[in-house]
Amino acid sequence: MAVFKMMKCKLFAALCVITLVLSLSARAPAQAPSPAPRTIDVTGHGDSSAKPDMMTLSFAVTSHADSADECTRKESEISRQVIDALKVKLGDSAKITTSDFSFNPSIEYGNAMPTPVAMSAPEPPATWQFKGDVGALTDSMEPIADLVEAGIAAGATSVGDSGVAQMPEEWDPTTPAMSSGASKATGIGGYRRIRRMYHVGLSVESEGGSPADAMRKGIALMNRVESALRNKMGGQGKVQIDDFGVNQINPQQQAAMSRYQPPPMQPQRKVYDARMTISAETQKLDLLGPSVEAAVKAGASQLNQVTFTLKDDSAARKEAIEKASADAKSKAETLANSMGVKLTGILRISTNAQARPYIVYGNQYATALSMHRSEAASFASAQMQVTPRDVGFGADVNVTYQIE
């Protein structure tokens, strides 16, 4: 019993201590958060350069065939020939790779080339062309198809505009002026009703050796088409001449057209195209011209580009980063002095360095090559001394300084 009382007293004493500690903690003032450090951010830039000692040549190899098997076989054979030619020219130290292989079917169709006839054929005389339009109006759409058929049979060359027309009828001078169709001269009068009609136009064309000849032929043809339309309509509806005229056809254009036969249509057919990129990496910069020559002779369709780089870029990278760091430090010191503050340390720092290779694209190389060889020299014997520009690195250093 005494032991129990002793334990009870110890427990009560412990609870009192805890209560006192919590009470004191609640009364103690809360500590204010430490202020954020004052900082400035700067970015420094640095460049470095060096003479290139590595180049990568990129060639395209393409194939075209009527069948998939033939196309892939040709692409494989030509690619192997180009790779072998580059290995012979550049040696075993060169790194040759293939990439970007594509194989696509397509549909080939079109016209054959026009066939020229004797260029000594006499130039034809000037030709005059008559063009005219005959229109027909009906109360319904049903006769339109028969009218077109009758007009074409009578000599019309094509069908022109067609649609619905609103035809005003029965003028009445007593109609209020606000009605549709009021006379502009008197300010009064109008049409009692608007009739809805359907119209179709037929075009007539003819040619003659003179304006009068073309006109006579055209008028006769238009009269024949007009008569055919009236007979087909049987006194219903309306037939009218909408427009006509005569123009001269360019005699030179006519002569040029007569010298060529219309090209026959070619049936469409399915063909296949393949493409692959072959790259060669080497330190033998003096073999650029001979390497391009060897690859083209072996079957490469084009030179994509030549990229000049450094085999070991660590020195150029180090120099660029050092310059960028010095630039960032100089900017930070200048800024701190101008603002009357002191740099106390660096909180954050990051850097980004990128190589800047010198790239010559295929068309640029061809242009430069043509400037370094005579017009009589062939591409196969052309040589161009390579003097590429310096390559190197550009680096950016981002620094956050603490100030006070």
Contacts in CASP RR format, 6 or more apart in sequence:
PFRMAT RR
TARGET T0000
AUTHOR 0000-0000-0000
METHOD contacts of the structure
MODEL  1
MAVFKMMKCKLFAALCVITLVLSLSARAPAQAPSPAPRTIDVTGHGDSSA
KPDMMTLSFAVTSHADSADECTRKESEISRQVIDALKVKLGDSAKITTSD
FSFNPSIEYGNAMPTPVAMSAPEPPATWQFKGDVGALTDSMEPIADLVEA
GIAAGATSVGDSGVAQMPEEWDPTTPAMSSGASKATGIGGYRRIRRMYHV
GLSVESEGGSPADAMRKGIALMNRVESALRNKMGGQGKVQIDDFGVNQIN
PQQQAAMSRYQPPPMQPQRKVYDARMTISAETQKLDLLGPSVEAAVKAGA
SQLNQVTFTLKDDSAARKEAIEKASADAKSKAETLANSMGVKLTGILRIS
TNAQARPYIVYGNQYATALSMHRSEAASFASAQMQVTPRDVGFGADVNVT
YQIE
37 347 0 8 1.000
37 402 0 8 1.000
38 341 0 8 1.000
38 402 0 8 1.000
38 403 0 8 1.000
38 404 0 8 1.000
39 347 0 8 1.000
39 400 0 8 1.000
39 401 0 8 1.000
39 402 0 8 1.000
39 403 0 8 1.000
40 332 0 8 1.000
40 335 0 8 1.000
40 336 0 8 1.000
40 339 0 8 1.000
40 341 0 8 1.000
40 400 0 8 1.000
40 401 0 8 1.000
40 403 0 8 1.000
41 398 0 8 1.000
41 399 0 8 1.000
41 400 0 8 1.000
41 401 0 8 1.000
42 328 0 8 1.000
42 331 0 8 1.000
42 332 0 8 1.000
42 335 0 8 1.000
42 398 0 8 1.000
42 399 0 8 1.000
42 401 0 8 1.000
43 328 0 8 1.000
43 331 0 8 1.000
43 396 0 8 1.000
43 397 0 8 1.000
43 398 0 8 1.000
43 399 0 8 1.000
44 324 0 8 1.000
44 325 0 8 1.000
44 327 0 8 1.000
44 328 0 8 1.000
44 331 0 8 1.000
44 396 0 8 1.000
44 397 0 8 1.000
44 398 0 8 1.000
44 399 0 8 1.000
45 323 0 8 1.000
45 324 0 8 1.000
45 327 0 8 1.000
45 394 0 8 1.000
45 395 0 8 1.000
45 396 0 8 1.000
45 397 0 8 1.000
46 320 0 8 1.000
46 321 0 8 1.000
46 323 0 8 1.000
46 324 0 8 1.000
46 327 0 8 1.000
46 394 0 8 1.000
46 395 0 8 1.000
46 396 0 8 1.000
47 320 0 8 1.000
47 323 0 8 1.000
47 392 0 8 1.000
47 393 0 8 1.000
47 394 0 8 1.000
47 395 0 8 1.000
48 316 0 8 1.000
48 317 0 8 1.000
48 319 0 8 1.000
48 320 0 8 1.000
48 323 0 8 1.000
48 392 0 8 1.000
48 393 0 8 1.000
48 394 0 8 1.000
48 395 0 8 1.000
49 316 0 8 1.000
49 390 0 8 1.000
49 391 0 8 1.000
49 392 0 8 1.000
50 310 0 8 1.000
50 315 0 8 1.000
50 316 0 8 1.000
50 390 0 8 1.000
50 391 0 8 1.000
50 392 0 8 1.000
51 390 0 8 1.000
52 285 0 8 1.000
52 308 0 8 1.000
52 309 0 8 1.000
52 310 0 8 1.000
52 357 0 8 1.000
52 358 0 8 1.000
52 388 0 8 1.000
52 390 0 8 1.000
52 391 0 8 1.000
53 283 0 8 1.000
53 285 0 8 1.000
53 310 0 8 1.000
53 311 0 8 1.000
54 281 0 8 1.000
54 282 0 8 1.000
54 283 0 8 1.000
54 308 0 8 1.000
54 309 0 8 1.000
54 310 0 8 1.000
54 311 0 8 1.000
55 281 0 8 1.000
55 282 0 8 1.000
55 283 0 8 1.000
55 285 0 8 1.000
55 288 0 8 1.000
55 306 0 8 1.000
55 307 0 8 1.000
55 308 0 8 1.000
55 309 0 8 1.000
55 388 0 8 1.000
56 279 0 8 1.000
56 280 0 8 1.000
56 281 0 8 1.000
56 282 0 8 1.000
56 306 0 8 1.000
56 307 0 8 1.000
56 309 0 8 1.000
57 86 0 8 1.000
57 279 0 8 1.000
57 280 0 8 1.000
57 282 0 8 1.000
57 288 0 8 1.000
57 291 0 8 1.000
57 292 0 8 1.000
57 295 0 8 1.000
57 303 0 8 1.000
57 306 0 8 1.000
58 277 0 8 1.000
58 278 0 8 1.000
58 279 0 8 1.000
58 303 0 8 1.000
58 304 0 8 1.000
58 305 0 8 1.000
58 306 0 8 1.000
58 307 0 8 1.000
59 82 0 8 1.000
59 277 0 8 1.000
59 278 0 8 1.000
59 279 0 8 1.000
59 280 0 8 1.000
59 295 0 8 1.000
59 300 0 8 1.000
59 301 0 8 1.000
59 302 0 8 1.000
59 303 0 8 1.000
59 304 0 8 1.000
60 275 0 8 1.000
60 276 0 8 1.000
60 277 0 8 1.000
60 278 0 8 1.000
60 300 0 8 1.000
60 301 0 8 1.000
60 302 0 8 1.000
60 303 0 8 1.000
60 304 0 8 1.000
61 75 0 8 1.000
61 78 0 8 1.000
61 79 0 8 1.000
61 82 0 8 1.000
61 275 0 8 1.000
61 276 0 8 1.000
61 277 0 8 1.000
61 278 0 8 1.000
61 299 0 8 1.000
61 300 0 8 1.000
61 301 0 8 1.000
62 75 0 8 1.000
62 273 0 8 1.000
62 274 0 8 1.000
62 275 0 8 1.000
62 276 0 8 1.000
62 301 0 8 1.000
63 71 0 8 1.000
63 72 0 8 1.000
63 74 0 8 1.000
63 75 0 8 1.000
63 78 0 8 1.000
63 273 0 8 1.000
63 274 0 8 1.000
63 275 0 8 1.000
64 71 0 8 1.000
64 271 0 8 1.000
64 272 0 8 1.000
64 273 0 8 1.000
64 274 0 8 1.000
65 71 0 8 1.000
65 74 0 8 1.000
65 271 0 8 1.000
65 272 0 8 1.000
66 269 0 8 1.000
66 270 0 8 1.000
66 271 0 8 1.000
66 272 0 8 1.000
67 272 0 8 1.000
68 103 0 8 1.000
68 105 0 8 1.000
68 272 0 8 1.000
70 272 0 8 1.000
71 103 0 8 1.000
71 272 0 8 1.000
71 273 0 8 1.000
71 274 0 8 1.000
72 103 0 8 1.000
72 274 0 8 1.000
74 274 0 8 1.000
75 103 0 8 1.000
75 274 0 8 1.000
75 275 0 8 1.000
75 276 0 8 1.000
78 298 0 8 1.000
78 299 0 8 1.000
78 300 0 8 1.000
79 98 0 8 1.000
79 276 0 8 1.000
79 278 0 8 1.000
81 298 0 8 1.000
81 299 0 8 1.000
82 278 0 8 1.000
82 295 0 8 1.000
82 298 0 8 1.000
82 299 0 8 1.000
82 300 0 8 1.000
83 96 0 8 1.000
83 98 0 8 1.000
83 278 0 8 1.000
84 298 0 8 1.000
85 294 0 8 1.000
85 295 0 8 1.000
85 297 0 8 1.000
85 298 0 8 1.000
86 94 0 8 1.000
86 96 0 8 1.000
86 278 0 8 1.000
86 280 0 8 1.000
86 291 0 8 1.000
86 294 0 8 1.000
86 295 0 8 1.000
86 298 0 8 1.000
87 94 0 8 1.000
87 96 0 8 1.000
88 294 0 8 1.000
89 287 0 8 1.000
89 290 0 8 1.000
89 291 0 8 1.000
89 294 0 8 1.000
90 96 0 8 1.000
90 280 0 8 1.000
90 282 0 8 1.000
90 284 0 8 1.000
90 287 0 8 1.000
90 291 0 8 1.000
91 282 0 8 1.000
93 282 0 8 1.000
93 283 0 8 1.000
93 284 0 8 1.000
94 280 0 8 1.000
94 281 0 8 1.000
94 282 0 8 1.000
94 284 0 8 1.000
95 280 0 8 1.000
95 281 0 8 1.000
95 282 0 8 1.000
96 278 0 8 1.000
96 279 0 8 1.000
96 280 0 8 1.000
96 281 0 8 1.000
97 278 0 8 1.000
97 279 0 8 1.000
97 281 0 8 1.000
98 276 0 8 1.000
98 277 0 8 1.000
98 278 0 8 1.000
98 279 0 8 1.000
99 276 0 8 1.000
99 277 0 8 1.000
99 279 0 8 1.000
100 275 0 8 1.000
100 276 0 8 1.000
100 277 0 8 1.000
101 274 0 8 1.000
101 275 0 8 1.000
101 276 0 8 1.000
101 277 0 8 1.000
102 274 0 8 1.000
102 275 0 8 1.000
102 276 0 8 1.000
103 272 0 8 1.000
103 273 0 8 1.000
103 274 0 8 1.000
104 272 0 8 1.000
104 273 0 8 1.000
104 274 0 8 1.000
105 270 0 8 1.000
105 271 0 8 1.000
105 272 0 8 1.000
105 273 0 8 1.000
106 270 0 8 1.000
106 271 0 8 1.000
106 272 0 8 1.000
106 273 0 8 1.000
107 268 0 8 1.000
107 269 0 8 1.000
107 270 0 8 1.000
107 271 0 8 1.000
108 268 0 8 1.000
108 269 0 8 1.000
108 270 0 8 1.000
108 271 0 8 1.000
109 266 0 8 1.000
109 267 0 8 1.000
109 268 0 8 1.000
109 269 0 8 1.000
110 265 0 8 1.000
110 266 0 8 1.000
110 268 0 8 1.000
111 263 0 8 1.000
111 264 0 8 1.000
111 265 0 8 1.000
111 266 0 8 1.000
112 263 0 8 1.000
112 264 0 8 1.000
112 266 0 8 1.000
113 263 0 8 1.000
114 260 0 8 1.000
114 261 0 8 1.000
114 262 0 8 1.000
114 263 0 8 1.000
115 260 0 8 1.000
115 261 0 8 1.000
115 263 0 8 1.000
116 259 0 8 1.000
116 260 0 8 1.000
117 258 0 8 1.000
117 259 0 8 1.000
117 260 0 8 1.000
117 261 0 8 1.000
118 259 0 8 1.000
119 259 0 8 1.000
121 255 0 8 1.000
121 258 0 8 1.000
121 259 0 8 1.000
123 251 0 8 1.000
123 252 0 8 1.000
123 255 0 8 1.000
124 251 0 8 1.000
124 254 0 8 1.000
124 255 0 8 1.000
124 258 0 8 1.000
125 209 0 8 1.000
125 251 0 8 1.000
126 209 0 8 1.000
126 248 0 8 1.000
126 249 0 8 1.000
126 251 0 8 1.000
127 207 0 8 1.000
127 208 0 8 1.000
127 209 0 8 1.000
127 248 0 8 1.000
127 249 0 8 1.000
127 251 0 8 1.000
127 254 0 8 1.000
128 207 0 8 1.000
128 208 0 8 1.000
128 209 0 8 1.000
128 210 0 8 1.000
128 211 0 8 1.000
128 213 0 8 1.000
128 214 0 8 1.000
128 246 0 8 1.000
128 247 0 8 1.000
128 248 0 8 1.000
128 249 0 8 1.000
129 205 0 8 1.000
129 206 0 8 1.000
129 207 0 8 1.000
129 208 0 8 1.000
129 214 0 8 1.000
129 246 0 8 1.000
129 247 0 8 1.000
129 248 0 8 1.000
129 249 0 8 1.000
130 204 0 8 1.000
130 205 0 8 1.000
130 206 0 8 1.000
130 207 0 8 1.000
130 208 0 8 1.000
130 214 0 8 1.000
130 215 0 8 1.000
130 217 0 8 1.000
130 218 0 8 1.000
130 219 0 8 1.000
130 221 0 8 1.000
130 244 0 8 1.000
130 245 0 8 1.000
130 246 0 8 1.000
131 203 0 8 1.000
131 204 0 8 1.000
131 205 0 8 1.000
131 244 0 8 1.000
131 245 0 8 1.000
131 246 0 8 1.000
131 247 0 8 1.000
132 203 0 8 1.000
132 204 0 8 1.000
132 205 0 8 1.000
132 218 0 8 1.000
132 222 0 8 1.000
132 241 0 8 1.000
132 242 0 8 1.000
132 243 0 8 1.000
132 244 0 8 1.000
132 245 0 8 1.000
133 160 0 8 1.000
133 201 0 8 1.000
133 202 0 8 1.000
133 203 0 8 1.000
133 204 0 8 1.000
133 241 0 8 1.000
133 242 0 8 1.000
133 243 0 8 1.000
133 244 0 8 1.000
134 151 0 8 1.000
134 156 0 8 1.000
134 201 0 8 1.000
134 202 0 8 1.000
134 204 0 8 1.000
134 222 0 8 1.000
134 225 0 8 1.000
134 226 0 8 1.000
134 229 0 8 1.000
134 239 0 8 1.000
134 240 0 8 1.000
134 241 0 8 1.000
134 242 0 8 1.000
135 199 0 8 1.000
135 200 0 8 1.000
135 201 0 8 1.000
135 202 0 8 1.000
135 229 0 8 1.000
135 239 0 8 1.000
135 240 0 8 1.000
135 241 0 8 1.000
135 242 0 8 1.000
136 147 0 8 1.000
136 199 0 8 1.000
136 200 0 8 1.000
136 201 0 8 1.000
136 202 0 8 1.000
136 229 0 8 1.000
136 233 0 8 1.000
136 237 0 8 1.000
136 238 0 8 1.000
136 239 0 8 1.000
136 240 0 8 1.000
137 165 0 8 1.000
137 167 0 8 1.000
137 197 0 8 1.000
137 198 0 8 1.000
137 199 0 8 1.000
137 237 0 8 1.000
137 238 0 8 1.000
137 239 0 8 1.000
137 240 0 8 1.000
138 144 0 8 1.000
138 147 0 8 1.000
138 197 0 8 1.000
138 198 0 8 1.000
138 199 0 8 1.000
138 233 0 8 1.000
138 236 0 8 1.000
138 237 0 8 1.000
139 197 0 8 1.000
139 198 0 8 1.000
139 236 0 8 1.000
139 237 0 8 1.000
140 198 0 8 1.000
141 198 0 8 1.000
143 232 0 8 1.000
143 233 0 8 1.000
143 236 0 8 1.000
144 162 0 8 1.000
144 198 0 8 1.000
144 200 0 8 1.000
146 232 0 8 1.000
147 200 0 8 1.000
147 229 0 8 1.000
147 232 0 8 1.000
147 233 0 8 1.000
148 159 0 8 1.000
148 200 0 8 1.000
148 202 0 8 1.000
150 228 0 8 1.000
150 229 0 8 1.000
150 231 0 8 1.000
150 232 0 8 1.000
151 202 0 8 1.000
151 225 0 8 1.000
151 228 0 8 1.000
151 229 0 8 1.000
152 159 0 8 1.000
152 202 0 8 1.000
153 228 0 8 1.000
154 224 0 8 1.000
154 225 0 8 1.000
154 227 0 8 1.000
154 228 0 8 1.000
154 229 0 8 1.000
155 204 0 8 1.000
155 221 0 8 1.000
155 224 0 8 1.000
155 225 0 8 1.000
156 202 0 8 1.000
156 203 0 8 1.000
156 204 0 8 1.000
156 225 0 8 1.000
157 203 0 8 1.000
157 204 0 8 1.000
157 205 0 8 1.000
158 202 0 8 1.000
158 203 0 8 1.000
159 200 0 8 1.000
159 201 0 8 1.000
159 202 0 8 1.000
159 203 0 8 1.000
160 200 0 8 1.000
160 201 0 8 1.000
160 202 0 8 1.000
160 203 0 8 1.000
161 199 0 8 1.000
161 200 0 8 1.000
161 201 0 8 1.000
162 198 0 8 1.000
162 199 0 8 1.000
162 200 0 8 1.000
162 201 0 8 1.000
163 198 0 8 1.000
163 199 0 8 1.000
163 200 0 8 1.000
164 196 0 8 1.000
164 197 0 8 1.000
164 198 0 8 1.000
164 199 0 8 1.000
165 196 0 8 1.000
165 197 0 8 1.000
165 198 0 8 1.000
165 199 0 8 1.000
166 194 0 8 1.000
166 195 0 8 1.000
166 196 0 8 1.000
166 197 0 8 1.000
167 194 0 8 1.000
167 195 0 8 1.000
167 196 0 8 1.000
167 197 0 8 1.000
168 180 0 8 1.000
168 181 0 8 1.000
168 191 0 8 1.000
168 193 0 8 1.000
168 194 0 8 1.000
168 195 0 8 1.000
169 191 0 8 1.000
169 192 0 8 1.000
169 193 0 8 1.000
169 194 0 8 1.000
169 195 0 8 1.000
170 191 0 8 1.000
170 192 0 8 1.000
170 193 0 8 1.000
171 189 0 8 1.000
171 190 0 8 1.000
171 191 0 8 1.000
171 192 0 8 1.000
172 189 0 8 1.000
172 190 0 8 1.000
172 191 0 8 1.000
172 192 0 8 1.000
173 183 0 8 1.000
173 186 0 8 1.000
173 188 0 8 1.000
173 189 0 8 1.000
173 190 0 8 1.000
174 188 0 8 1.000
174 189 0 8 1.000
175 182 0 8 1.000
175 188 0 8 1.000
175 189 0 8 1.000
175 190 0 8 1.000
175 191 0 8 1.000
175 192 0 8 1.000
176 182 0 8 1.000
176 188 0 8 1.000
176 189 0 8 1.000
177 187 0 8 1.000
177 188 0 8 1.000
177 189 0 8 1.000
179 189 0 8 1.000
179 190 0 8 1.000
179 191 0 8 1.000
180 190 0 8 1.000
180 191 0 8 1.000
180 194 0 8 1.000
181 189 0 8 1.000
181 190 0 8 1.000
181 191 0 8 1.000
182 188 0 8 1.000
182 189 0 8 1.000
182 190 0 8 1.000
183 189 0 8 1.000
183 190 0 8 1.000
197 237 0 8 1.000
197 238 0 8 1.000
201 242 0 8 1.000
202 225 0 8 1.000
202 229 0 8 1.000
204 218 0 8 1.000
204 221 0 8 1.000
204 222 0 8 1.000
204 225 0 8 1.000
204 244 0 8 1.000
206 214 0 8 1.000
206 217 0 8 1.000
206 218 0 8 1.000
206 221 0 8 1.000
207 214 0 8 1.000
207 217 0 8 1.000
207 249 0 8 1.000
208 214 0 8 1.000
208 217 0 8 1.000
211 246 0 8 1.000
211 248 0 8 1.000
214 246 0 8 1.000
215 245 0 8 1.000
215 246 0 8 1.000
218 244 0 8 1.000
219 244 0 8 1.000
222 241 0 8 1.000
222 244 0 8 1.000
226 239 0 8 1.000
226 241 0 8 1.000
229 239 0 8 1.000
230 239 0 8 1.000
233 239 0 8 1.000
277 304 0 8 1.000
278 295 0 8 1.000
278 300 0 8 1.000
280 291 0 8 1.000
282 291 0 8 1.000
283 311 0 8 1.000
285 308 0 8 1.000
285 386 0 8 1.000
285 388 0 8 1.000
286 385 0 8 1.000
286 386 0 8 1.000
288 306 0 8 1.000
288 384 0 8 1.000
288 386 0 8 1.000
289 382 0 8 1.000
289 383 0 8 1.000
289 384 0 8 1.000
289 386 0 8 1.000
290 383 0 8 1.000
292 303 0 8 1.000
292 365 0 8 1.000
293 379 0 8 1.000
293 380 0 8 1.000
293 382 0 8 1.000
295 303 0 8 1.000
296 303 0 8 1.000
296 379 0 8 1.000
297 380 0 8 1.000
302 362 0 8 1.000
303 362 0 8 1.000
303 365 0 8 1.000
303 366 0 8 1.000
304 361 0 8 1.000
304 362 0 8 1.000
305 359 0 8 1.000
305 360 0 8 1.000
305 361 0 8 1.000
305 362 0 8 1.000
306 359 0 8 1.000
306 360 0 8 1.000
306 362 0 8 1.000
306 365 0 8 1.000
307 357 0 8 1.000
307 358 0 8 1.000
307 359 0 8 1.000
308 357 0 8 1.000
308 358 0 8 1.000
308 359 0 8 1.000
308 360 0 8 1.000
308 388 0 8 1.000
308 389 0 8 1.000
308 391 0 8 1.000
309 355 0 8 1.000
309 357 0 8 1.000
309 358 0 8 1.000
309 391 0 8 1.000
310 316 0 8 1.000
310 355 0 8 1.000
310 391 0 8 1.000
310 392 0 8 1.000
313 355 0 8 1.000
313 392 0 8 1.000
313 393 0 8 1.000
316 355 0 8 1.000
316 392 0 8 1.000
316 393 0 8 1.000
317 353 0 8 1.000
317 355 0 8 1.000
317 393 0 8 1.000
317 395 0 8 1.000
319 393 0 8 1.000
320 353 0 8 1.000
320 392 0 8 1.000
320 393 0 8 1.000
320 394 0 8 1.000
320 395 0 8 1.000
321 351 0 8 1.000
321 353 0 8 1.000
321 395 0 8 1.000
321 397 0 8 1.000
323 395 0 8 1.000
324 351 0 8 1.000
324 353 0 8 1.000
324 394 0 8 1.000
324 395 0 8 1.000
324 396 0 8 1.000
324 397 0 8 1.000
325 351 0 8 1.000
325 397 0 8 1.000
325 399 0 8 1.000
327 397 0 8 1.000
328 397 0 8 1.000
328 398 0 8 1.000
328 399 0 8 1.000
329 399 0 8 1.000
332 343 0 8 1.000
332 399 0 8 1.000
332 401 0 8 1.000
333 343 0 8 1.000
336 342 0 8 1.000
336 343 0 8 1.000
336 401 0 8 1.000
336 403 0 8 1.000
341 403 0 8 1.000
341 404 0 8 1.000
342 403 0 8 1.000
342 404 0 8 1.000
343 401 0 8 1.000
343 402 0 8 1.000
343 403 0 8 1.000
344 401 0 8 1.000
344 402 0 8 1.000
344 403 0 8 1.000
344 404 0 8 1.000
345 401 0 8 1.000
345 402 0 8 1.000
346 399 0 8 1.000
346 400 0 8 1.000
346 401 0 8 1.000
346 402 0 8 1.000
347 400 0 8 1.000
347 401 0 8 1.000
347 402 0 8 1.000
348 398 0 8 1.000
348 399 0 8 1.000
348 400 0 8 1.000
349 397 0 8 1.000
349 398 0 8 1.000
349 399 0 8 1.000
349 400 0 8 1.000
350 397 0 8 1.000
350 398 0 8 1.000
351 395 0 8 1.000
351 396 0 8 1.000
351 397 0 8 1.000
351 398 0 8 1.000
352 395 0 8 1.000
352 396 0 8 1.000
352 398 0 8 1.000
353 393 0 8 1.000
353 394 0 8 1.000
353 395 0 8 1.000
353 396 0 8 1.000
354 393 0 8 1.000
354 394 0 8 1.000
354 395 0 8 1.000
355 391 0 8 1.000
355 392 0 8 1.000
355 393 0 8 1.000
355 394 0 8 1.000
356 391 0 8 1.000
356 392 0 8 1.000
356 393 0 8 1.000
356 394 0 8 1.000
357 391 0 8 1.000
357 392 0 8 1.000
358 388 0 8 1.000
358 389 0 8 1.000
358 390 0 8 1.000
358 391 0 8 1.000
360 368 0 8 1.000
360 388 0 8 1.000
368 384 0 8 1.000
369 379 0 8 1.000
369 382 0 8 1.000
369 384 0 8 1.000
372 382 0 8 1.000
372 383 0 8 1.000
372 384 0 8 1.000
372 385 0 8 1.000
373 382 0 8 1.000
373 383 0 8 1.000
373 384 0 8 1.000
END
